[in-house]
Amino acid sequence: MPKVAKGNGKQRMAAVTDDFARKCEIKHNDMLGRFVVALCNLRAGETLLLENPIVVLPQMGDRRCTKCFNLTESFCRKCRLLALCEDCSDHDERDCKRLAEMNLSDDQVELLQKKEHTEIQPVLKCLLLREHEETLPLYEEMSQMESQLMTRRGTDIWKNYQEHAFTPLNSGGVLAQLRGAADEDLVQGLLGILDINAYEIRAPEVGGAMRGLYRRAGLFAHSCMPNLVISIDDERRIKVYANRFIAAGEILYNCYTNVLLGTEERRQILKEGKCFDCSCPRCQDPTELGTHMSSFICSHCSCADGYIVRQPDTGIWQCLLNPEHTLKQEFVSNMLERAKEEIFHARDDIYRQELLLAKLSRLLHRNHFLMLDLKQNIASILRQILQNIGTRPNKKVYERKIRLCQEILLVLKVVTPGISRLKAIALYELANTQAELARKMYTEMEHSANDLLAELERVEVMLRESLRMLLFEPLATPEGQLTRSMLRELKELQDDIKNLRESDDDVVNQ
């Protein structure tokens, strides 16, 4: 593992941030815009970047306290423009003072505080960087980021921001009282920069999300087969590290979307949110590297390999074995929408989900992204059942979860090669369940001590591999906390293995 610089947190961050300049080079071309290449060979797990956000902002449609980031509808009583929850008495003194200096009428403030105008807050936070000498360099760096201003002009998102950000800020008198010029293009550009470059980060409440904008982390190009891992800890620091060996000169890629979505879903998200068409190897392969994560079963073919895939060059859904067997795009879209709706309504009901999985298996490849979604949901419910000390699940429950984990892992090994959080957690779930089942069968005298020993030794190998990937995660993340727990579990497992070996040696010596 890479060495960590000694010293306090700020010194360590400075040391790793300096690594970016030593290990990375920013380039530009017409297709990618600004992007980053490796200046030297990089080891798997090697850190390239560690930095704090320029700004932390709510997701679109949310309003959060400027200080603690909890959801709120309250505002600071002094400046009256930035959200501040009832538990917080103040926020950044410079920002508050600058906004309080503005000569705004009560009617203008009322307009700016309207519930539907939540996008005002992100714009204000960005524009306030320009108002202070100390933060002006951050604003200047931010203003160089990609906004896709021309591409977004006149689109639905443009019109939404026009109605809920620019118009109230302009009519409310805020833009006219800023130190620099601020027209609609500036407001739309700032919101574009946030949409294109910001990262999703965890909010204070469970399951909540916010956005963080970082100086350098947004420079990495996209690929659905990335060579980087992005981690953001509880203090909103971002860590970027290599997920495999990267040779000098290689472009450094992050994945901007969920790798467990199908090609059309990923491309649509990227087109709408980031304004580009992905042409990575996975998107160009109709079988998605042989995983068939978007493939339909051909009802006309009797053989096992009859799958209908979307041809990237024509957009036609054709059978791989017989191109005359096709599906209409309208049928595909309607069928997937109905399936998504059924999956949504079946959530938390394992019996409905299992029935739906069986039903969809007649239409979709077993690795289709919707099938994987169902398998993950079922495995999650099974985990809860197995962890409930009030239940006594039989062997079939363990075996079902093990089979689901194995099926999910087969796909993850293809679409997330190298170091992968998803793969590490799936491998841990598999190892943990196999160990529990082995102990259960030994307790119920269905396994001998040698059977138990052999199974626990296999589990140890899996746990070590999972830990090897998760050890690169910052401690102040859910994965970092899981790593601590796994290290304790590994120690207990090794103790059990040692005791079983000693018992076996005692029997042999007798």
Order of alpha helices (4+ residues) and beta strands (2+ residues): alpha-beta-beta-beta-beta-alpha-alpha-alpha-alpha-alpha-alpha-alpha-alpha-beta-beta-beta-beta-beta-beta-alpha-alpha-beta-beta-beta-beta-alpha-alpha-alpha-alpha-alpha-alpha-alpha
